[in-house]
Amino acid sequence: MRVKDAVGRFGEDVAVRHLEDAGLIIVERNWRCREGEIDIVARDGPVLVFCEVKTRSGVGFGHPAEAVDRAKAARIRRLAVRWLAEHRPGPADLRFDVVCVARSRTAPLRIDHLRGAF
């Protein structure tokens, strides 16, 4: 496994634990279709939440949330429409969150959960 993939997997595992601790129910992880992947689909009460997880092992490339630009947000919305068409969960409010995981050898693990990020 490449280092980048291992860091991403670590971040997703941390994000799942964080979301569950916050009371969300994980519906699906790493859902894929031809157009891409949704990291986490969860339920927050009656709200269906599509989560993008961004993990960084240093600050050299900026805060993890900076990686979710307008184009990435639009892509995740399109993927959510595909997920909804495939799973038909019934009526639900939707929310798009970003969970940022920053780890460093010199600082404690930092998790930022940006609810309704886009």
N, C-alpha and C positions, 0 to 999 in steps of 0.2 A: 504494500500500500504506500502510495506517495505521501510525503509529509503533509502536503496541502490537503489531501483527502483525510488524513488522520486528524488534522486540526479541525476540519469541517465536521467530521463525525463526533469529535469530542464536544464541539460547540452545540451540535444538535442534541446530544445526550444531556448536556447541562440545561439547555433550553427546555427540553421535555420535563425534566425534574422541576425546573422553576415554574413552568406553567401548571403542572399538576399540584405543586405546593400552593399555587395561587387559586386553586379550585377549578381549573379548566379540565375538561375530559378530552384526552387525545383520541381523535377519530381515525387519523391515518398519518403515517410518516412516509416521506420520500415518494409521494405519488408522482408517477411519470407518465407522460404521453409523448408523442412525437415532437411537440413544440417545447417541451421543457419539463421542469419538476417543481412541485410545491413541497417545501420542506416539512411543514406540519399543518394539518387541518385539525381544529379542536372545537369544542363547544364550551362557551362561557354562558351557562344558563341557556336562554333561548337564542343566543347569538352564535352564529357559525363564524369561526375565526380562521383566516388563512394567514399563516405565519411564515415570514422569511427570516432565516437565521443567518446572521453574519458574525463570523469569528475572526479575531485577529490575535496573533501571538506577540504583537508589538505595536508601537504607535507610528512606525515609519510610514505607513500607508494611510494614516488618519484614523478617525473614529469609525468603527464598523458601519454605522448607519449611513455614512457618506457614500457607501457602495451601492445604496438603493437610490438610484437617480430616477428621473421621470420615466425613462425608457424601461428600466427594470420594473418599476411599479406598474406600468401599463402591461407589461408582459405577464406579471403575476395576476393581474385582473383578468386577462384573457385565459390564463390557465384555470383560474377559479371558475369561469363560465364553463369551460370544458369539464371540470370536476363536477359541477352542479348538474350538467346535462347527463353525465354518466351515472351519478349516484342518486339523483332525484330525492334529496332529503326532505322535501316538503317546504312549506313556507318558513322562512327564518330571516332575521336581520343578519347582515353580513358586516364583518369588520376585517380590516387588513392591518396586521401588527408586524413589527420588526423586533426580534429579540437579538440584542447585541451582546456578544460574549468577548471579553478582552482578558487575555491571560498573559502573564509576564513572569519571568523568573524572579523579578525583584518586587513585584506588587501583588496584593491579593487579587483573586479572581473577581472580575466586575461583570455584573449582568445588568443591562438596561432593557426594560421591556417598554417599548413605545407602542401603546395602544392606539389604534386608529391612526397609524403613521401616514397612511395615504388613502 
